[in-house]
Amino acid sequence: MPSTPPDSRQQVQALVDAVQAAQTADDLTDAVEDLSACAHPMAIPCLIQVLGFNNPGAAVAAVDGLVAIGAAAVPAILANLDEYNYGARAWSVRALAGIGDLRGLPLLERALAQDIGPSVRRAAARGMGGLHPHGFTARQRQELAERILPQLKAACGDEEWIVRYAVAVGLEGMEHWWQPPAAQRHRLLDALQTLADPQREAAPVVWLRARLALNRLATAAAVTRA
């Protein structure tokens, strides 16, 4: 990575200093938004620190900034994951989900299967469907799908509707990077059908979202065939 010009470093440092100097919740949110807007790797440590603050507005802005920075932020997020701070953990998983880097997949898998926090499991489900396996061959995408699909299908039985809703979103997202052949596509649709069936899914918002996903996938398939 090329070195950062001195003036740029000074500008980013000034934004970091503003975050550290914020005296009110609103001032903190504003300062984090400004720091996130620069999308500079120098901001990563400060943005990760903000994830542990009791300030949802600032945390949302910090997540946006980490997602904007992208893959460069992943090692630091993984290295600084706070297992004892539920809020920080939830925001960290959300950031990894938004980035979509495969290095974050083991954490997303563990979060979906084991985390006690519904919002953490929700972020993990969305993130597993929104990966970016750039440069993968069709075979590699198939292997990745074989790893992820059973986990999302298992999460269809999560006791929290917000997690099942996120599973519907994640299953729809899988279509974009998996691009499964017809012989495999039914497995994805079957999982969505489970969530789209009011006889099996109690929350209307979940089966409506699953039906939306099925309709979108059907439309995309029709366009492809045309």
N, C-alpha and C positions, 0 to 999 in steps of 0.2 A: 504494500500500500504506500503511495507517495506520501511524503511528509506534509503536514498541514502548514500552510503559510503562516508566519507569525501574526499577521493582522487577523486572520481567521481564528487562530487559537485564542487571541485576546477577546474577540467578539463572543466566542462560545463561552469562555471563562466568565465574561461579564454576565451572560445569561445564567450560568450556574450560580454565580454569586447572588444574583437576584432571587433565585429560588431559595438559597440558604438564608437570605435576609428577610424573607417574607414574614410579616407579623400577623396576618389574618388569613383565614381560610380562602377568602376570595383573592387576596393578593397572591397566595401560593398558587392557586389554580391559574391565575393570569400569567404568573412567572413560568410555570411549567408549560403552559401552552406556547409561550414564546420560545422556550428552550426546545420543545418538541418540533416546532416549525422549522428549526434549522436542520433537523435530521442529520446531525453530525455525530460520528462515532465518539467524539470527546464527551458527548452528553450522556453516554450510556450509564456510567456509574451513578450519576445523580438521578437519572430517570428510574433506575432500579431501586434506589433508596426511597424515592417517593412512593413506590408501590406499597411500602410498609407503613405509610402514614395513614392516619384515620381521616382521610379526606377523599371521598369517592370522585369528586370532580377533578382533583389533581391526578388521581390514579388513572382515570379515563384518559386524560391528556398525556400522561406518561406512557400508557399502553400505545396510544396513537403514535407517539414519537418513536418508540422502540420498533413498532411495525414499519414505520417509514424508514428507519435505518436498515431494517431487514436482517439478512443473514449475519452481518457483523455483530449483531447484538446477542445472538444465540448462545455462544460460550459463556458470556457473562451472566445471562439469565439463569442458565443451568448451574453455574458455579455458585450463585448467590441465592438459590432457592431457600426460602425460610420455611422449614417444615413445621414450625411451631406457631407461625402467624397465619391464620386462615385467610385473612384478607389479602396479605401479600402473596400467598400461594395462589389464590384464585386469580389475581391480576397477572401473575407471572405465567400461569397456564394460558390465560387469555391472550397475552402477548405472543407466546409461542404458537398458539393456534392461528393468530393473525398473520404471523410470518410464514408459516407453512413449511419450514425447513425440516428435512427428514431427521436431523440430529435431535430434534425435540420429540420424535415419535415415542421412544420408550417412556418418557415422562407422561405424555398424553395417555398412553396405554395404561400405565399404572394409576393415573388419576381417574380414568373412566372406570376401572375395575375396583378400585380400593378406596378412593377418597371419600371421607364422610361428608364433605360439603357438596350440596347439590349444584351450586354455581360452578364449582371446580369441574365436576363431572360434565356439566353442560358445555363448558368451554372446551373440554377435551373431546367430546363427541363432535362438535362442530369442527374442531381443528383436525381431527383424523379424516374427516371428509374433505377438508380444504387444503390438503398437502400439495406441494409443487414439485413433483418428481421430474424436474427438467432433465432432458437427455436420456431418460429411461427408454429402453426398448419395450416393445409390446410384451415380451416375456417377463421383463422386470416389473412392469406395471401389473401384470397378472399375479406375480408372486406377492407384490405388495398388497393387492386386493385380497388375496387368499389369507393374508395375515390380518387385515383390518376388518373385513366383512363379518367374520364370526363374532368379533368383539362388539361391533355395532348391533348385530342381531341380538346378542345377549342383553345389550342395554335397552332393547325394546321392552324388557320387563322391569326396568328401573321403577322404583316406587314413586319417584317424583316426576310429575308431568313435564316440568321444564327440561328435564334430561331427555325424556322421550321425544319431545318437540325438537330438541337439538339433534337427536339421532335421525329424525326425518330430514333435517337440513343436511346433516353429514352424509346420509345415504345419497341424497340428490347430488351433493358435491362430488362424491366419488365418481359419478358418471363422467365428469369433465376430464379427470386425469386417467381414469381406468380405461375408458372407451372399450368396454367389453364386447367380445364377439357375441352374436345372437345366442349361441349355445350357453353362454355364461350370464347373459344379461338378466335372465329370468330370476336368478338368485337375488339380484339387487331389487327387482320389482317385487318378489315375494316378501322380502323384509318390509318394504314399504306398504304392501297390502295388509300386513299384520297391523300396522299402525293406522291404516286408513279404514279399518273395519270397526264400526261402532259397537259391534257385538263383542269385540275383544279389547277395544280401547275406550276407556271411560271418559276421557277428557275431550270434549268437542274440538278445542283448539288444536289438539294433537292430530286427530284424524282429518281435520280440515287441512292442516299443513301437509300431511302425508298425501292427501288427495291432490293438492296443488303440485307437489313434487311429481306425482305420477302423471298428471296432465302435462306438465312441462317436459318430462322425459318422453312422453308419447309424441308430443309436438316436435321435439328435436329429432326423434327417430323418423318421423314422417318426412321432415325436411331433408334428412340424410338420404332416405330412399329416393326422394324426388331428384 
